[in-house]
């Protein structure tokens, strides 16, 4: 069942450089905006908050002063009890030996003190704690007697630094989650296009990309869909053309072969013509192999160990070839068995033609197969190597290019220069890694790494 959400978090998306770039840019923008917003709120609210708290303190002190002054002495105890129980206001006598802490340390307090002293008198004192009791303490006088009035902190304080930090953290987390959501949403069309392109490059037929969304995305997806359809049509047309070429060229060759057999020619001339016809037929076969597509739908579980053993056994029948094998059993890969066998045969034939052991008419070929890694990282490694002269290091890359023959390094070529190009093309469609290098002690080593199953 497909997800109803427009995107899902996947490890691939988390590895995307564009995802993280978009995420960090949005995160930086959000953080900057939030910082500016907090600073602006702090500046704008400073003056109103100072006015509000100052007015509240002045009002409470003034009302308490008036109530205590005008109430009968015998009722003051009851009045103080009501202030404590109903309003959270406590009144204490100010003593000289009171342990008085400094007033609360915050940005609002200097301005609050200034406004309150302007109304209640310059000798008004403030404290955050008196005799170990925390609160908002303000002094006032009734005649010649001094008193402390204590308000609960919750009544006069705004948001503390910890509260601001808590709210900022919540907003930051929500903003980062939103940035991740937006980043994935923005990168989703590009990720789909990348996955479809990769699938198409591996010979698979990708699903049609949705032709909706922003105009740029819609045009890109429509163009990609059209490209896939046109390339598949080209592939289909090429298959038809190749079938026709195979028939049209090989039929005259077969006729020429028959005419040579019936012609009154010397053995030397007949063998020369037959050799030329054979080379022409081999070149046509190479062209067809190079142009033939490898369909991923034809991939099956291939016992590569058995395939390599059979191919090596068949190659041992050649009079000028000596095969040495070191093949691990039960090496399985997903692929087209016919194409993989064609690749191994091409490598053997390439070594037979151009990798003869110096001073000998024989070609010594070593075929190795091993399994490396564990679990999902298991890989099958195939190595085909000869004992010839090798290839100059600066020309190794040329070997995989079509129609390239390095005659000086590898002897006289009799083909079209497509042998290793066919190997490279088929292995690319199988998602395999192909490496070509000179082996220690002389000769060429070709390594193929495929995912094990």
N, C-alpha and C positions, 0 to 999 in steps of 0.2 A: 504494500500500500504506500502510495506516495505521500510525502509530508504536505500538510496544508500551509506550512509556513514558507515564506519566500526564500528562505535560506536556512542552512544548518551549518554549525561550526564543524569543520573537518580539519584534521592535521594538515592537509595540503594547503588550506586557506591560511593556517597559522604560520606556515613557512613562507608565504608569499611576501616578497619585499614590498609590493605595491600595497598590500593589505596593511602592513605595519606602518608604511609611510603615511597612508591616509589616516590610520588610527592615531598616530602620534601627532599629526598636524591638527586633527580635530580635538585631541586631548589637550594640546597646547593652547588652541584657541579657546576651548572651554575653561581651562584653568585661568588664562589671562582675563577672560570676561568675568569669571567669578571673583577673582581678586579685585578687579576694578569695581565690581558691583559692591563687594564688602566694604572697600574703602569709601566709595561714594555714600553708602548707607551710613557708615560711621560718621562721616563729616556732616551729612544732612541732618542726622538724628541727634547730634551732640547738643546743640543749643536747645531744641525742644525738650530733650530728656533732662537737661540741667534745670530748665525752668519748671518742669513738672515735679521733679523730686524736691527742689527747693521750696516750691509752693506747698507741697504736701508737708514737709517738715515744719515750715513756718506756721501753717494752719494748725497742725497738731499741737505744737508748743504753745501757740497763742490761745487755743481753746482750752488746753489743759491748765494754763496759767490762770485764765479767767475763771474756770470752774473751781479751781482750788481757792482762788482769792475771794470769790463771792459766796462760797458755800459756808454753811455753819460749821464750826470746828468739830461738833460731834458727828457730823455727816461725812467728814472728809475720808475717814477710813472706808466707809461703804462706797464712796465715790471712787477711791483708788481701786477697790476690789472690782467694781464694774468696768473700770478702764482696762484692767488686766484681762478679765474674763471675756469681755465683749470686743474690745478694740486691740488687744495685744499690746497695750501701752503700760509701761511700768515707770513709776516715779520713785527715786531714791534720794536720800539726803546726800549731798556732796560733802565728803570729808577730806581733810587735808592729807590723810594717809592712804587714800584710795590708790590702788595700782592701776594706772591709766595707760593704755596702749595708744600708739598713734592712730589717727583716723584711717579709714580704708584707703589702700593705695590703688587708685584707678584714675583714668583720664578725666572723669567727671568731678572728682572730689574738690580740686582747687576752685572751680567755678561755683560749686554748690556752697562751699564755705564762704565765698565772697558775697553771694547773694543773701545767705542766711544771716551773716553778721551785719549786713547792711540793714536788716529789718529787726533783728533781735538784740543787736549790740555787739560792739567789737570784742567784748570779753567772753563771748560765747565760745565754748569749747566742744571739740568733737573727738570721738574715740570709737575704735572698733571693738574694744574689749575693756571692761572695768571690773577689777577684782576677779578676773578669770571668767566672767560671763560675757559671751559673745553677743553682739547686736550692733545697732546703730545708735550711738549714745550722743545726746545733745544736752548741754547744760543751760539752765535758765535760773532766774532769781525771783523770789517773792519777798519784797522789801529787802532785808539784809541777809536773808537765808538763801543759800545756793542749793540747787537740786539737779539731779540727773534724770533725764527722760530717755527711756530706752524703747526704740522701735524694733520690731522684728525685721531682719534683713530682707526677707522676701517682699515686704511691702514697698521698699524703696529702691531695690536694685533691679537693673535690667538684666540682659543676658551676660553671663560671665564668660571669661575667655575659654573655659572648658566647653561651655555650651556652644559658643561660636565655633570652636574646633569640631565638636560633634556634628553640628549641622553642616559645616563645610565638608567634613568627611563623607556624610551621607550624600550631599549634592555631588561630590567628586566621584563617588562610586557609581551613582546613577548616570552621571555625565559620561564616564568612561564606558559603561555598558552601552549607552546610547551611541557613543563613538564607534564601538565595536560593531554594533548593529548596522549603523550607516556605512561603515567601511565594507562590511561583507555585502551589503545591499548594492553598493556602488561597484564592487569588484566581481559580483556574481556573473554579469554578462561576459566580462573578460575571462573569467575562469571557465565558463562554459565553452567559449570560443577556443581557449587554449586546449581544453580536454578534447574537443572535437578535432582540432588540428592535429593533436598528437595521435589520436586514434586513426585518423585518415593517413597519416604518415606511416603508421604501422600496418597499413593494408586493410584496416577495418572500415566498415561503412558506418559513419557516425549518424546519430539521429539528427533530424532537421532541427536547427536552432530556432527558437521562437522569434517570429518577426513582429515584435511588439516592444513597447517601451519608448524611451527617448529616440528622436529621429536618428541620431548618430549610431546608436546601438542597433536600431531597426535596419538601417542601411547596411551596416557591417554584417549582420546576420544574414540578410537577404543576399548580399554579394557572396558570402561564404557558401550558402546553400546552392546558389547558381553555379559556383565554381565546382562544387562536388559533383553536381549532376553532369556538368560539361566534361569534367575529367573522367567520370565513369563512362560517359558516352565515347570519349576518345579511346579509353581502354578497350571498350567493346569493339569499336571499329578497328583498333589495332589487331585484336585477336582474329577478326575476320580477314584482315589484310595478310596477316602472317600465315594463316591457313592457306590462303591463295598463293602466297609466295612459295611456301613449302611445296605445294603441288606443282606450280608452274615451273619452278627451277629444278626440282628433283626428277620430274618426268623426262626432260631432255637429257639430264645426266644419266638416267637409267637407259635411255635409248643409245646414248654415246657408249656406255659401257657394253651394251649388247653388240653394237657395231664394231667396237674394238675387238671383242671376242671372235667375231666372224671375219674380220679383215685379215688379209694376208700380210702380216707384219712380222718383223723379227721379234724374238722374245724380249730383247732389250727395249725396243720401241714400245711394245705392248705394255711392258711393266712400267715404263715411264709415263705413258698416257693414263694407265690405270691408277698410278700414284697421284697424278694431277687431279683426276676425277675424284679420288678418295679425299684429297685435301679440300677440293671445292665443296664436297658433300659435308665434310667436317665443319668448314667455315659457315655453311648455311645452318648447320645444327647449332653452332655457337650463337649465331644471330637469333635464332628462334629461342634458345634457352635464355639469352639475355633479355629478350623482349617479353617473354612469357610471364604473366603476373602470378604472384603467389597469393592464393586466396586464404585468408585467415580462417574462413569457415571450414576449410579442409583440414585444419589442425586436429591431430589426435595424439593420444599418449604413445610416444615412440620409445621403444627399448633401444636406446642409443648404443648400449654395450653390444647387443646382438647385431645391430646394423653395422657397426664398425668392424666386428669380427668377420661378418659375411663379406663385407667389401674388401677387407685385407686378404681374406682367403681367395677371392676372385682375382685380386691384383697379383697374387703370388704365381698365377699361371703365366704371367708375362715373362718371357725368357730373359729380359734384361733388368728385372726388378727383384730386389730382395726386401722383404717386409719384416720388420720387428715390431711386436705389439706389447703393450703394457696397459691392459684395459680392465678397469674395475667393473665387477658385475653389477647388474641392476641399476644402471644409470638411465633414468627416464626423463624425457623432456616433452613439451608440447610442440608439435610441428607437423610438417608435411614430410612423411618418410621418403617419398620419391625425390623431393627437392633436396633434402638433407643428404641423401645418397649421391645425388648429382654433384653436390658441393664436394663431398669427400673424393669422388672420382675425379673431379676437376683438379683437386689438390694433388692427387696421386699422379695424374697425367702431366700436370705442370712440373712436378718434381722429376718424373721420368724423362721429360724432354730436356729440361734445362738444369737439372741438379745431379748429373752423373758424378760419381766419385772420381776425383782427379787421378789420372793414370789408369782408369778402368772404364770398361764399356757398360758397367753395371750401375744401377741407381739403388742406393741403400736408403730406405725410407723407414722412419720410426713413427709409429702411431701410438699415442698415449691418451688415456681417458681417466680422469679422476673426479672425485666429488669433494668440494670444499665448502666450508660454512656449516651452519646448523639451522634447523627449523625453516623459517621463511627466507633466510639469507643463503640457503643451499644453492650452489651453482655447480654445473657440470662443465669441466674444463677439458677440451679436446686439443691436442697438439699434434700437428703433422710436420715432420722435419726431415730434411735430406742432409747429405754430407757433401754437397757440391761446393762451388766457389762462392756462393752467396751473392749478395747485391751490394753495391756501394751504399753506404748509409744515407747519402744525400739523394738517392734515387728510389728509396723504398716506397715513399708516398706515391710515386708515379705508377707503381705496380697495380694499384687498385683502380686506376683510371682506364676507361674503355679505350680500345684500339691502341694500347701502349705495349710496345715490345722492347725490352732492354737486351738487344741481341749481344752487345759487347760483354755484358755481365753474365748472361744466362744461356749462351749458345745460340744457334740459328733457330729462328722461330718459324713454325709451319702453320700457324693459326692466324686468327684475326686480332689477337691481343685482347680477347674477352674472357679468358679463363678465370682470372682472379676477380675481374669486374663482376662476373656472374656470381662468384662466391660472395662478394661484398653485398651485392644487391639482394640475394636470397637471405643472407644472414640479417640484413637490415629489416626485412619483412618479418623475420622471426624474433625481432627484439634482442638479438644476440650482439655481443661485443667481439670485434675482429681485430686482432693485432698481428702485424707482420714485422719481424726483426731477424737480424742475423744471429745464429746460434754460436755459442762459444765452441771453438775448434773448427769452425767452417760450416757452411751450409745455411739454408734458410729455414726459419721456424715460423709457422703460422698457427696462431692460438685462437680458438673459438670458445667463448664463455656464454653458456645458456642457463636459464633458470631451471632448476631441477623440480620435478614433481614427485 
